[in-house]
Every structure is written in structure tokens, then in C-alpha cells.
Amino acid sequence: MIRDRGTIKWTAMMLPEHVKMLREHQSGLDYDRKPELDEQRYEEFNEIICVAMEENRELRFKYYQKGKIAELIGHVHYVDEIKKELRVMDRVNVTHFLKIIDIVDIEYTY
């Protein structure tokens, strides 16, 4: 049976200075962890989206994208329950596709 040691086998070939630089680089990256939301929060999102679609109100979405929290302001155009995503039209009529699991916060704009 072959036992693979994974990345351990490559660390012996690296100089200690390189290992130190790689660890510093990895710790210096500003990746935020994706917040874990509970079922109650998703129910609040659902209510806000339904009211906003009914009244054609603009929403501010905060969503997780590539390790950062991004923000989008627009109207919900369509809710795709099969793909679990929202189609949001921004102020210049560009359609954005937001995965529901990536959404961190939704609020009304005034």
C-alpha cells in the first residue's frame, strides 16, 4: 500500500526562509470568513425581498464574493428558486446574479 505524505514531502525541499515568507504571505491576506446565517435570518431576507418586489423598492445587498464583502444596490427583478439565486437590476439597468447563500445582509434604501 502506498502512503502519501501530502505536502509534508515538499517542505523538506524548501529553505526555512521560504517557508517563513509563505506563512507571512498567507497570514497577510485579508480574507474574511463567510458568516454563517441561521434559518431565521433567511426568513427575514425572504420577507424583505417579497415586500420590496411588491412595492418596487430598492434594496442594498451585502454579499460574500472572493473573500470580501461586496455591496450592490438595486431592485429584485426575479427570484430563481431552482438555482437559488436572485436577479437584481442596478441603477444603470445591469442584471446581477446573486446566490442566496452568498448574501450576508439585505436592507431597504431610503
C-alpha positions in Angstrom: 0.0 0.0 0.0 1.3 3.4 -0.9 1.2 6.1 1.8 1.3 9.6 0.5 2.6 12.2 2.9 0.8 15.1 1.2 2.6 18.5 1.4 4.9 17.3 4.1 7.2 15.7 1.4 7.7 19.1 -0.2 8.6 21.1 2.9 11.9 19.3 3.2 13.0 20.8 -0.2 12.2 24.4 0.8 14.5 26.7 2.6 13.4 27.9 6.1 13.3 31.5 4.8 10.9 30.5 2.0 8.6 28.7 4.5 8.6 31.8 6.7 7.8 34.1 3.7 5.0 31.8 2.6 3.5 31.8 6.1 3.7 35.6 6.4 2.1 36.0 3.0 -0.7 33.7 3.9 -1.4 35.5 7.2 -1.2 38.9 5.4 -4.1 38.1 3.1 -7.3 39.9 4.1 -9.8 37.2 3.5 -12.9 37.5 5.6 -14.6 34.3 6.6 -18.1 33.9 5.3 -20.6 34.5 8.1 -22.9 31.6 9.0 -26.5 32.7 8.9 -29.4 30.8 10.6 -32.8 29.9 9.2 -34.5 32.9 10.9 -32.2 35.3 9.1 -33.1 33.8 5.8 -36.8 34.1 6.6 -36.2 37.8 7.3 -34.5 38.1 3.9 -37.4 36.4 2.2 -39.9 38.8 3.8 -37.8 41.9 2.9 -37.5 40.7 -0.7 -41.2 39.9 -1.1 -42.2 43.4 0.2 -39.6 45.1 -2.0 -40.8 43.3 -5.1 -44.4 44.1 -4.3 -43.7 47.8 -3.7 -40.9 48.1 -6.3 -38.5 49.3 -3.6 -34.7 49.5 -3.9 -32.6 47.2 -1.7 -29.0 47.2 -0.5 -27.4 43.8 -0.7 -24.2 42.8 1.1 -22.8 39.6 -0.2 -19.7 37.5 0.1 -17.5 37.4 -3.0 -14.0 36.1 -3.3 -13.1 36.5 0.3 -14.6 40.0 0.6 -17.9 41.5 1.5 -19.3 43.4 -1.6 -22.3 45.7 -1.8 -25.0 46.1 -4.5 -27.9 48.4 -4.7 -30.8 47.6 -6.9 -34.3 46.2 -7.5 -35.1 42.5 -7.3 -36.2 41.5 -10.8 -36.6 37.8 -10.4 -36.2 35.1 -7.7 -35.0 31.8 -9.2 -35.9 29.1 -6.7 -34.4 26.3 -8.7 -30.9 27.9 -8.9 -31.3 29.5 -5.5 -30.3 33.0 -6.8 -31.7 36.5 -7.2 -31.6 38.6 -10.3 -31.0 42.2 -9.3 -31.2 45.2 -11.6 -28.9 48.0 -10.5 -29.4 51.7 -11.2 -28.0 51.6 -14.7 -30.1 48.5 -15.6 -27.4 45.9 -15.5 -28.6 42.5 -14.3 -26.6 40.9 -11.4 -27.0 37.3 -10.3 -26.7 36.8 -6.5 -26.6 33.4 -5.0 -28.8 33.3 -1.9 -26.2 31.5 0.2 -23.7 34.3 -0.5 -26.0 37.1 0.8 -24.9 38.4 4.2 -27.4 41.3 4.7 -30.3 42.9 3.0 -31.8 46.3 3.9 -34.0 49.0 2.4 -32.5 52.1 0.9 -34.3 55.3 1.7 
